[in-house]
């Protein structure tokens, strides 16, 4: 594992470890949100393969329901039904094709806020590479999620300068976590997603258990929580 990846993962797990505890034994609900604009097309299939770890991590912790959300094209924003089956989520994701269009991060965060107010979700995972919106407005929407107690776990692909400044702020404002990744670190990304799922499904104790079992990047989580 490279020093850069280790440092990023270490920071991420520190942020996750500071999250408030969730009651163990309750069924977690996670919104898995993705940028499906044209710039993501080269790595979309890769992203479709990493989500299975979330369900593995959540197994036996009360379970995890996931809803896929994505934006693409001209003002297109879609949300799937809830599923607790990793194969079903993979099928839903594989049916999506990336289309050219502007980002809709603000719209995504507003939707998450609506769902949180109705007590329908416990956490959000967002995978994206850029932002083409008013960053102050996006920051405002993120702040609203912070007030609602809904953490956003941001996985940043690429080197877009605006996103490099904004995405960590989204995580900070929502009391979530931020991690930069690329295609050279798929195993680390799987394990970090698993850590988020463990938290959503079983709280901090589940995080510790997951870290002990997985080792590597996930083990950093255990050390930080201790």
C-alpha positions as CSV (number, residue, x, y, z in Angstrom):
1,X,0.0,0.0,0.0
2,X,1.4,3.4,-0.9
3,X,2.2,6.0,1.7
4,X,-0.4,8.4,0.1
5,X,-3.1,5.8,0.3
6,X,-2.3,4.9,3.9
7,X,-2.4,8.6,4.9
8,X,-5.7,9.1,3.2
9,X,-7.2,6.0,4.7
10,X,-5.9,6.9,8.1
11,X,-7.6,10.3,8.0
12,X,-10.8,8.7,6.8
13,X,-11.0,6.2,9.6
14,X,-10.3,8.8,12.2
15,X,-13.3,10.8,10.9
16,X,-15.5,7.7,11.0
17,X,-14.4,6.8,14.5
18,X,-15.7,10.2,15.8
19,X,-19.2,9.5,14.6
20,X,-21.9,9.2,17.2
21,X,-22.8,5.6,18.1
22,X,-25.8,3.9,16.4
23,X,-27.9,1.4,18.3
24,X,-26.8,-2.1,17.5
25,X,-29.3,-4.6,16.2
26,X,-31.2,-2.0,14.1
27,X,-31.4,-2.3,10.4
28,X,-29.4,0.5,8.7
29,X,-30.4,2.4,5.6
30,X,-27.8,3.8,3.3
31,X,-28.2,6.0,0.2
32,X,-25.5,5.1,-2.3
33,X,-25.2,8.2,-4.6
34,X,-23.2,8.4,-7.7
35,X,-22.2,10.9,-10.4
36,X,-23.2,9.3,-13.7
37,X,-22.1,12.1,-16.0
38,X,-19.9,11.4,-18.9
39,X,-16.6,12.1,-17.1
40,X,-17.3,9.0,-14.9
41,X,-17.8,6.6,-17.7
42,X,-14.3,5.2,-17.8
43,X,-14.6,4.1,-14.1
44,X,-18.3,3.4,-13.8
45,X,-18.0,-0.4,-14.2
46,X,-15.2,-0.4,-11.6
47,X,-17.5,1.4,-9.1
48,X,-20.2,-1.2,-9.8
49,X,-17.9,-3.9,-8.5
50,X,-16.9,-2.4,-5.2
51,X,-20.3,-2.1,-3.5
52,X,-20.6,-5.8,-2.6
53,X,-18.3,-5.3,0.4
54,X,-21.0,-3.1,2.0
55,X,-23.4,-6.0,2.3
56,X,-20.7,-8.4,3.5
57,X,-19.8,-6.0,6.3
58,X,-23.4,-5.5,7.2
59,X,-24.3,-9.2,7.4
60,X,-25.1,-10.2,10.9
61,X,-25.2,-6.6,12.2
62,X,-28.9,-6.1,11.9
63,X,-28.8,-5.8,8.1
64,X,-28.4,-3.0,5.6
65,X,-30.9,-1.6,3.1
66,X,-29.4,0.4,0.2
67,X,-31.0,2.7,-2.3
68,X,-29.1,3.8,-5.4
69,X,-29.3,7.4,-6.5
70,X,-27.6,9.0,-9.5
71,X,-27.6,12.0,-11.7
72,X,-26.7,12.4,-15.4
73,X,-27.6,13.9,-18.7
74,X,-29.9,16.9,-18.8
75,X,-31.5,17.4,-15.4
76,X,-31.9,13.6,-14.9
77,X,-32.0,12.4,-11.3
78,X,-33.1,8.9,-10.5
79,X,-33.5,6.8,-7.3
80,X,-34.0,3.1,-7.1
81,X,-36.1,1.0,-4.8
82,X,-34.6,-0.2,-1.5
83,X,-32.7,-3.5,-1.6
84,X,-30.8,-5.6,0.9
85,X,-29.3,-7.8,-1.9
86,X,-25.9,-7.0,-3.1
87,X,-26.5,-8.8,-6.4
88,X,-29.7,-6.7,-7.0
89,X,-27.8,-3.5,-6.3
90,X,-25.1,-4.6,-8.7
91,X,-27.7,-5.3,-11.4
92,X,-29.3,-1.9,-10.9
93,X,-25.9,-0.2,-11.2
94,X,-24.9,-2.1,-14.2
95,X,-28.0,-1.0,-16.0
96,X,-27.0,2.6,-15.8
97,X,-25.1,4.3,-18.6
98,X,-23.3,7.5,-18.1
99,X,-24.5,10.6,-20.1
100,X,-23.0,14.0,-20.6
101,X,-24.5,16.7,-18.3
102,X,-23.8,18.9,-15.4
103,X,-23.4,17.8,-11.8
104,X,-26.4,17.9,-9.5
105,X,-24.8,17.5,-6.1
106,X,-27.0,20.2,-4.4
107,X,-30.1,18.4,-5.7
108,X,-28.8,15.1,-4.3
109,X,-28.1,16.6,-0.9
110,X,-31.6,18.2,-0.8
111,X,-33.1,14.7,-1.6
112,X,-31.1,13.2,1.2
113,X,-32.4,15.8,3.6
114,X,-36.0,15.0,2.7
115,X,-35.3,11.3,3.3
116,X,-33.7,12.1,6.7
117,X,-36.6,14.2,7.9
118,X,-38.8,11.2,7.2
119,X,-36.3,9.0,9.2
120,X,-35.6,6.9,6.1
121,X,-31.8,6.9,5.9
122,X,-28.9,6.7,8.3
123,X,-25.9,7.6,6.1
124,X,-25.0,8.7,2.6
125,X,-22.1,7.5,0.4
126,X,-21.3,9.8,-2.5
127,X,-18.9,8.9,-5.3
128,X,-18.0,11.7,-7.7
129,X,-15.1,13.4,-9.5
130,X,-16.1,17.1,-10.0
131,X,-18.5,19.9,-9.2
132,X,-20.0,22.4,-11.7
133,X,-22.4,24.1,-9.4
134,X,-22.3,27.1,-7.0
135,X,-20.1,25.8,-4.2
136,X,-21.7,28.1,-1.6
137,X,-25.1,26.7,-2.4
138,X,-23.8,23.1,-2.2
139,X,-22.2,23.9,1.1
140,X,-25.5,25.3,2.4
141,X,-27.2,22.0,1.5
142,X,-24.5,20.1,3.2
143,X,-24.9,22.2,6.3
144,X,-28.5,21.3,6.4
145,X,-27.6,17.6,6.5
146,X,-25.3,18.4,9.4
147,X,-28.1,19.9,11.4
148,X,-30.2,16.8,10.6
149,X,-27.4,14.5,11.8
150,X,-26.9,12.7,8.5
151,X,-23.3,12.0,7.7
152,X,-22.1,11.9,4.1
153,X,-19.1,9.7,3.2
154,X,-17.5,11.3,0.2
155,X,-15.3,9.2,-2.1
156,X,-13.5,11.5,-4.5
157,X,-12.1,10.2,-7.8
158,X,-9.7,12.3,-9.9
159,X,-8.0,15.6,-9.3
160,X,-10.6,18.3,-10.0
161,X,-9.5,21.4,-8.1
162,X,-13.0,22.6,-7.2
163,X,-14.0,19.2,-5.9
164,X,-10.7,18.9,-4.0
165,X,-11.8,21.9,-2.0
166,X,-15.5,21.3,-1.8
167,X,-15.8,17.5,-1.2
168,X,-13.9,17.6,2.1
169,X,-16.1,20.5,3.2
170,X,-19.2,18.4,2.5
171,X,-17.8,15.7,4.7
172,X,-16.9,18.1,7.4
173,X,-20.3,20.0,7.4
174,X,-22.2,16.7,7.6
175,X,-19.9,15.2,10.2
176,X,-19.0,12.4,7.7
177,X,-15.7,11.5,6.2
178,X,-13.8,12.2,3.0
179,X,-11.5,9.8,1.0
180,X,-9.7,10.3,-2.3
181,X,-9.3,7.1,-4.4
182,X,-8.4,5.9,-7.8
183,X,-8.5,2.6,-9.7
184,X,-5.1,1.6,-8.3
185,X,-6.5,1.1,-4.8
186,X,-9.7,-1.0,-5.3
187,X,-9.1,-3.2,-2.2
188,X,-8.7,-0.2,0.1
189,X,-11.9,1.4,-1.3
190,X,-13.9,-1.8,-0.8
191,X,-12.8,-2.0,2.8
192,X,-13.5,1.6,3.5
193,X,-17.0,1.2,2.1
194,X,-17.4,-1.8,4.3
195,X,-16.4,0.3,7.3
196,X,-19.2,2.8,6.4
197,X,-21.7,-0.1,6.0
198,X,-20.6,-1.6,9.3
199,X,-21.3,1.8,11.0
200,X,-24.7,2.2,9.3
201,X,-25.8,-1.3,10.3
202,X,-24.3,-1.8,13.7
203,X,-22.7,1.3,15.1
204,X,-19.2,1.8,16.5
205,X,-18.8,-1.7,17.9
206,X,-19.5,-3.1,14.5
207,X,-16.7,-0.9,13.1
208,X,-14.2,-2.3,15.6
209,X,-15.2,-5.9,14.7
210,X,-14.9,-5.2,11.0
211,X,-11.5,-3.6,11.5
212,X,-10.2,-6.6,13.4
213,X,-11.4,-9.1,10.8
214,X,-10.3,-7.3,7.7
215,X,-6.9,-6.0,8.7
216,X,-4.9,-3.7,6.4
217,X,-6.7,-0.4,5.8
218,X,-9.6,-1.6,7.9
219,X,-7.3,-2.3,10.8
220,X,-6.4,1.3,11.0
221,X,-10.0,1.9,12.0
222,X,-9.6,-0.3,15.0
223,X,-6.5,1.5,16.1
224,X,-8.1,4.9,15.7
225,X,-11.2,4.0,17.6
226,X,-9.2,2.6,20.5
